[in-house]
Amino acid sequence: MKHTFKYISILLIIVISACNSGNNSSETSKQNESIFPKGEKIASNNFSGTVWVQMMGANDSTLYARFGNVTFEPKARTNWHSHPGGQVLFITKGKGYYQALGQPAQLLNKGDVVEIPRDVVHWHGAAPDSEFAHIAISLNSDEGNVVWLGPVTDEEYKDLNINN
């Protein structure tokens, strides 16, 4: 009887430990998931690589702001472009870059915020070794849509001058 109680106690400890370790790995994987939907894979000449977009909010908003979650696979990026009303990026996942024309690129990480003034020509996208996601907010959208320019070439991307 004494040995039976000992074996049952050991078995209970093993079962409880196994249950707890399963919960922790599940919690960890949930923390790595974005709280925003990845959206639809887009086919557009305004991006290089694979990009997903999930627009959020109403298109007929009187807020004059359009916003969405944008996810880039490693190396994926926007073309050079500008926003007549400015833009704000809230980085939610991974590692990537932002670069204004004529300036060094900035390394971006989860939690960073980028404020892009009106009409500044720029691009943003993922680092070579990381998926990258941000909430992009186009401000003052009543002043016009994005002005798309040419692609960021592979050479420009490879030879980035990073400003940390």
N, C-alpha and C positions, 0 to 999 in steps of 0.2 A: 504494500500500500504506500509505503514511504517513497519507493522508487517510482511508482506510478505517478504520484503527485509531482515529483521532480521532473519527470519526462513531459508531463502535461504542461508544467510551467515553462519549460524550455521551448516546447512547441508553440505555446501562446506568444512568447517573446519573439520567436522567429516570424510568426504570422503577422503580428503587430508591426514589426520592423519592415517587413515586405510591403505591407499596406501603406505605411508612411513614406517609404522611399518611392513608391509609385505615384503618390500624390505630389511629392516634390518635383519629380521630373515633369509631370503634367503641368504644374504651376510654372515651371521654368519655360516650357514650350509655349504656354499662353503668354508669358511676358515677352517672348521674341516675336509674337504675332502683332501685326499692326491693328490698332483699334478701328482703322478706316478700311473699307473695302478696296482691294487692289484695282478693281474696275475691269474695263475691256482693253484688250491688246489693240493698239492702234496701228494703222497702216497710213503713214503720212510722210511726205518728203521733207517735213519740217523737223524730223528727228533722225538720228543715226542710231542703229541698234534697236533692241526690243524695249518698248515702253508701254505701260498700262496707264489708263486715266479713268478716274471716277469723279465726274463732276458732281458737285453738291449744291444744294440751294436751288431756288427758282430762277429761271431765265428771265422772268419779267419783274425782277426785284426792283424796287425803288431805292435800294441801297447803292446802286451803281457800282457793284462789285461782283465779280465772278470768281468762284473758288472751287478747287478740286484737289483730290489726292493724285499725285503723279508718282509712279514707281518706275525706276530705270534698272535694267539688268546691268551687270558690270560692263563698263566702257560706253554704255548708251548715253546719249546727250541730245540737247536741243540744237537747232541751228542758231546762228546769231539772230537776235531779234530785239525789239524794243516794245514798250507799252506806253501809249500816249498819256495814260493816267498813273503810271508807276506800278510797281509790283512788290509784294512781300512774300518771302519764302520762309516757312517754318519747317525745319528739318526734323523728320520723325523716325528715320531709320537709316542706318548704314553710313557710308562715307562717300563724299562727292566733291564737286568743285563748282564755284561760281567765278566768272570772269567778265569784267567790263572791258570793252574794246580799248586797247592801249594800256591796260593795267595788268599787273601780275594776277594770276589766278589765286583764289582763296580756297583753302581746304575746309570743307564743311563736315560736321559730325552731328549726330542726333542731338537735338536740343538747341542747335544754332538757329539764329534768325538773320535773314538778309533783307535789308530795305533797299529797294532799287528805285532811284528817282525817275521821274517822267522822262521818256524818250532816250534813256541810256541804252545803248546797244550792248548786249551781253549774251551769254549762254550759261547753262547749268546742266549738270549731269553726273553720272556715277564715276567713281574711281575704277581703275582697271580690275581691282580685286574685291569689289563690294557692290552688292545691290544697294540702291539708294532711293529714298522716298521723301517727298515733301508735300506739304499743303501749299499750293500756290494761290495767291489772292491777287487778281488783277483789279486795281483800284480805278475809280472814276471811269468805269467802262462806257459811260455815256459820251466820253470824249474820243472814242474810237477803239478799234480792235487791235490785236497784236500785229505788228509790222514784221513780217518774216523776211529774213535776208538769207545769205548763203550758208552752207554747212560749215561747221568747225571741221577742218580737214584732219585726217589721221596724223599728219605731220604736226599740225598745231597742237593737237591733243597729246601726242607723244612728247613734245618738247615744252610742256608747260613750265613756266617759271612760277613756282608756288610761293605765295606770301602767307606765312603762318601767323 
